[in-house]
Structures are given as structure tokens and as C-alpha cells.
């Protein structure tokens, strides 16, 4: 083994090969069973209709809509849409054959299932919803409704199926609420529509549990044009939810793992030589295609990236001894030691290839942290906690009763550090000994260098950069304190923690000791005790390695490890991908500890188009609520027409949240056509850099004693732009109307913009109309007030924003509310201050 | 675990100079506070009392130009606002801010967790203390569900500040004019609660223009600030003297009028 390492030292003197960038310029094929040619023509419209084997009236309707779309100019108001090239899109692409909508989740193709699994759909169906639909580009891939609702006569299916199976109802309402010639985009949707939900609730039926649909655009430059029609018959009640949500990878920045999207220019990161370097430029691009998931032997170190992203590695085939008939070929250790790691696109990697895990080489001694400190902090990591007892800072440690020898060593260490004698308090019933000391100095030392809560224990940068000899002392005390050394075909050393951060830091410290430790992750779970109490167990990380044995064929070469890949798989992804340039000629950074090159892949310049039409009919005394949580990626034009008709005493509620997209134009509206009908519209917009969200609401009162309430809330940050555009129309003869409009905008910075365009057309004098509009800023005083209670600046701003949106968040199902919270936290990082 | 006597903590302010918008307001404040003591800081309008409070807490507009503030020897001025709070400093605001949509209960719990860990946080005790403090302050439980300070009357805001102090269990609490704008019943409720919250583990500094709240809180020591520095100190009787004779004689540095 020693000679192997010596050989490796020799091999490592070679410089990394310069990159040939052209080889990364490839794209992945997208697989669709049915797809029209790019662009839009009369023939394409006919082709779509033919694929769906539609009745003549629908083809006729589509063609009339197409003619109108061609003639109708672009709107001359609102956001600039000139950059939309209608010929650049594909108008129909279905991953399944037409009409092949699945009723069983298991029947879906694996990649589509994975995608929706990530959104938690089957789980959501089990737990929260009465029915779930899922649409992938043009194709409705899944629709299912609970049997009890079906038995009551509730229909929940895709609109294509509805045209075939419920022609009378569809024909009665389709295009009657939103005519094709309402606007250019309703015409486009009417011409090429595909998928969407059809819901019919029979008279008097209350669908007590929400129905939910998920929409996703997968391929680039494919438009999504779903058509949704909801009919609540007399006295029926229904809540329908539509949504779309996506997530991030972490980068090693020296002392901690950080989500890649939160990395900013100037930030220090580690490169493949284990040296600190700085980020010179950050890049975000929308991406639509496969993600490659790479799982090395240490499962928790799994990471994902785009297929063209270069990863530093040694190909197994180059260092193999012989080809075995089955399984991976064996490796010649001397060949491996002599191999020069090369950059290979992630998409070309195979299981068994070795990825490069460099050892952090940054080293800065701190003389204040000596042997005693290392011992005490090591025990603290294992068993310690800081707390306020009677208003005094104290640090306590809980040992097993058999660990007397460590107790003595700890007490000695504490004495050396603080000059105080710690108390020891045996608790025989719990088989424990508690050691504690009142010391502000030790309290601060522990919190500064090791964090405080068990779940947020983490080592400070100072600790991570100490000389390896000192870190060895720390690890020794930590492993001793945690008390897990056992034998199974060799001595295994392990520690367990619920702090993910600490787990990866310990792995990094072990690497500096020349040991590649594996991290295992046990998922969180709930346990019910005999007395009925429920105990939640956190995610538990076990960091382990075997002494004297090179576990899992990890190979050590000078200053780094070569770690074999155990598994590679792909999943489709649509959303932003993040990347950055780092300083220096090495130009690499580490993802979950592994070296990758910063990416030079082609950026898709084409945008996606989402143009939906939603028609809602609320017959007398019916109640319909329609909730939207829209988080499209930032290259999507989201141009949607949503309209409801409310008959006598019916209630229609739109809850409409827009966080994503490049440009959104959407003004949910209610036509109050029956006496006593009511409308309640809550519209929320959150626009960050590069986004324009032009939203609002329309209420048209054409019957007496109708009432409407519109609340619009918007936040624009980092140069984002929001507009409220609203119409309030009271027709002649509609007496006794009450209407209230409130528009609140929050602008936390100076670069963003918010406008209000209210239009009132009131033709009856007795209408009661109120209109309020407030534009607020987050004041310095407000932040100072919250910070004076111990909240960090970003937590303070986050609380203020969430407070602003509380009215909206409380209307959302729990998982969406949490996602909203997460999204705002992410967008706010570094946005203010 | 056996109870141990609380350690005495000291907040030591020496030669503190501070300016706002380029204008010097504090011109060398020296003050020493101890846990277990209740101190009153009085003084005429514009003497710098509130500036002292803001400067100690670290308001960005209040710039300390020289001097030191040490909590048990630790340099408080080197800390950010939130770090000061986590170190145990509390400021009860004269004009508390409103935060729409943030419920008082959520805010209190979030603040409480800044000074606690998952291990030593005690939800039950938190709830029990909260209810007894609400009762003490004569506040209805429904306040907990309302947005922080939004639509609260002046008196309700002041009570809410004291409620926060009680919840956060600080080492040193500065109350900036907790009595201004209150009717006499409210002054009594606030004053009595502050008096009840006194314990050997906390040092309280009450800043006030008037003597009336001091009847209820009973300070151990009274300081008078004039023109950005502490001009006079004495026992509780000094407050009464000021109430009777006004501040003018202190301003010009004369002996009190007979």
C-alpha cells in the first residue's frame, strides 16, 4: 500500500489537461410519442384535431380561433411581448400516445413518474386531495378521482376525454365563458389547446376535499396550452388547485456546504486542488432536460448536474486489469495511482469510474485553541450542549455511566480552559453522568466553534483550517465521546449526528487525516411510544470508516481521493441551473466535495410559452374556489385567461399566486350575472430580477345586489416589476352593488417597480365602491426593531415579507405554504442590506 | 440539577460619545449597571436619554464616536444588533414598530428561540409564563393572534413591550419612556409589572421624563442626564425632588431651589 501511495505522489505532479470546450456542446434527445412540426399553421391545427379524433364542431372552432389569432394584433398595452416568436414553438408534444391518459400511477413511464414524484404528487393524492391530474407538455399523463366522489357523480378528467365522453356538457359551456376572440392568447389557446382539467359537480354535491392538477413544461420551446372547464351545478361546492414547483445542489465553500443558488461573487470556494479560490462571476440559466445524478460509494455525497457539466475523474476502463464477464472490471492499483484525472462530461460517466475528492489544504493555526480546547470541544460535539441556567451561561455534557475516564479527562480540560471545577452529577436511573460548568468563556467558545443545537452543530472556519495534528485530537475526543468503535471484519470507527453540516465537515477533517469516511443517511421517521407519545426522529448521519482497510475501494492519491461511482441515473428537470467562474487557472469547484469544472454549455435562448384558458361556471347558489400557485421557471411567458360566471347567489373565489415566469399577464375575472352573486379575488405577485408580473382582477357586475372584493398583494425585489391592472364594471340596472379593491405593494429596494392601473366603469349611482392602494418599503426602523429581539437581518426581512403575504399563505395547502416560505427565503438571500 | 446563585453581571459604559446625522448628542456618558438593580434615568427633553438607549442597542443611525460599552468585560459595541440581543440586552421602544401579518405569539416565540436552544426551550413554561404575564399586564389573550402592534393603542404598545421583556428574560433591559402617553391606570399596570419582573438575574434601566412611573417601579438609583452626560445621581428621593422643582436648576448646574 505504501508503494502505491508513493507512485500516486509521482503521478500527481502532472498538470490537469486543458479543456476542449467544443465537446460539451451537445443536447439530449427528448422522447415524445407524438409531436407536431415546429411552428403554427392551419395544417398544424388540423393535425392536432385529427390526432385527438375530435368531432367536427371542435375542429371548426379551432380553425375559426386560428384565423382570429392570425388577424389579431398583439396587445398594445402591458408588458412587451415582441420577443415572442410564435414560429419558434412546438405546439403539440405528448410523451404518451394521444388518449393514453393513465389512471394508475405505476403505469406512467419512469422518468415522468420521477418528475412528479419529486413534486410529491402520489403522496399528495393520498393525503390531501380528492383527485389529482398531471400534465406533461401537451399530454395529460394522469388523472384520477376518489371513488366516493365518482359515485356522487363528480367528473374529474382531462378535457380531451371530456369532449369524447361528455359532449353535451362540454358543448354547452366550452368557449361560452371565454370566447376565442376575447384576446389574442385566448384565440391561440382555442386553436391549439390540449389537456387541462374538466370538472363537473352535480347539483347539491359538496366536494369537501380539493381537486388538484399539476402542470409541467419539459421540453424547450414547447408551448403548453391547457384548457380547463369547471362547472359547479346548482348549490354545488368545489375547490380546485393548480400548481407547479422545482430545487438545489450544494457547493463546498471551505467551512460549509451552501446551496449553489445562494453563492455570490467574491465568495470563497474550494477548487480541485483543495485550495480556496474566489467566485468571479455567477451564472444562472434556465434549463430543460435531463439531470444526471451521481452517487459515489458514500451515499450522502450524491450530487446532480447537467449532462454536459465536466467532472474530474479517472475512467475505470483506463485503469482496469481485465474485463470480467460480469460486473465491474478490477482495477490495477498502480495504473490508478499513475492515472491523471481528466474532465469528462457528467453524461458520459459510468458506474465504477472514479470521481476526484480533493483534500482541503487551507491551514491556519490558532494558538488559542490548544490541546485542552480540542479535547473539550470534541466531547462537546459528541455530548455537549450550551444553555442558560438561572440566567447564566452554562455548558453541560451527558456521558454514559461507564465513560468515567472521559469524564475525568473532560473535567481536567475544563479546568485548564476556564480555571473552574466542573460539577459532575451522576444520574444512575438514566445511566448517565452529567458534567457541567458555569462559564461564559466556555459557552462562547463552544458556540463559536461548534454551534449550539444538536441539529445545527457545525465547526467554525477556524476549526476547519487548524493543522491536521490538532484536528486529530478533536476527532479523537469526538469519536470517544460518541462511543462507537466496533469490530466487524476490522475495527470500524463511527460517529452519528443529526447535523448534516457537521457530517460533511467530519468527512472533510477525516480526509485531512488521510481517511475517506463514508456518510450514511437514515431518513427521519416518527415513532409511537407505548404510552401513546409520538417521538420524531431527525435525519441521522453516520460517518464511518474502517481502520487499516481501504473501505469500498476508495483510492488515495496525493492530496486527494479517487472514489468509485456506485450508481448513475437521470431524471428530467426544468428550472434554473446555477454555475460560476472561479479565479485562477484551475477553474474548478467542488460539489458535495467532488471536483467539477465550471460549465460552458450552450444556453438555450428560446423561451417557453404557457397560454391557458380557464372557464368556470358557478350556477345558482354554487361555490367555487380556484387556487393557483404558479412557480414557472424564469424563461416562461405565462399568458393566461381565467374567467368565471357567477349566477344567482353563487360565490366564486380566485386565489392566484404568481412567483415564477419571465412575463405573466393574468387577470382572473368574475362576471356577476345573477342577483346576489359574490366574487372574492386574492391575487399575489412576487417578481425578482428579470421578471415582469402584470396581474390583477376584473369584476363585472351586471346584476343587482352583487358584491366583489379584490385584494392584490405584490412584492418586487432586485429590479423585478409588478403591476396591478384591474377593472371594476357596474352595468346599468345593476343596483345595490358593493365593491372593494385593495392593492398593497412592497418594494424592499430601490431598483424594483410597482404600478397600479385601476379602471372603474360605474353606471349606477348607488354603487358602493372603495379603493385603497398602498406602496410600502421595509423600513430601517422595522428591521432594527426585529433585530433588537435577536433576529438576524435576513430573518427579520423574511418575517416581514411573510407577514405581508400572510393573508395569502393561510389560504394555501400546507405544502404550498412551506414552498412559498422557502422560495422567499431563497430570493431574499443577499437581496437587501 | 441544584440551583446555583446567579452570577452578577455588569454593564459598564465609559466616556460614551454618539452622534445622529453628524450632530453630537452624547458627550461622554459614564454609567454602571448591575443585575439585581433597577436604575432610573431621568432628564429633560433632548438631553440624550433615548439616544443612549438606541446607541446601546446599536441603531444604525446612532453612531458611537468614542467610548466603550462592556457587558461583563465583553465589547458590546463590536456586536451587531441581533448579537447584542442574544447576549442579553433588551430595548423596550418608546415607539414600537408595526408588522402586518406577523402575529404577536409567533413573534414572541421566534424571539424567545433566539435566546434558547432546542434542548432548553420549554414550550409549556413559555405558555404558562406568557399567560401569567398577560394577566399581570391586564391584556387579553386575543392580543396574541393580532398582528404585531398593528392597530394597538399607545398603551397597548407599551404593555406589549413589557410583555416582550418578560418573555425574553434579558440580562439587561432598557425601557425607553415606558410611561409616555399612558393614562394613570396604564402607568400603574406597566410599572407594577416591571417591579414584579425585577429579580437578581436582571438589571433594568427605566428611562423617563416623569417621576410618576417611579412610584411603582421603585428604583434603587436615579440618574439625571443633561446635555448628553450624566449630571446628577441620587436615591429615589431625587426623582421626587425633580418632579417638584423641575429640571432647570440641574441644567444650569445650580443647587436646588429651596
Interface residues (C-beta under 8 A of the other chain):
Chain A: X385 X386 X387 X388 X389 X390 X391 X392 X423 X425 X434 X436 X438 X440 X452 X453 X454 X455 X779 X780 X781 X782 X784 X785 X786 X787 X788 X789 X790 X791 X792 X793 X795 X799 X800 X802 X803 X804 X805 X806 X807
Chain B: X1 X2 X3 X4 X5 X6 X7 X35 X57 X59 X60 X61 X72 X74 X80 X81 X82 X84 X85 X86 X90 X91 X93 X96 X97 X99 X100 X101 X102 X107 X110 X111 X114 X115 X116 X117 X118 X119 X120 X147 X148 X164 X168 X169 X171 X201 X202
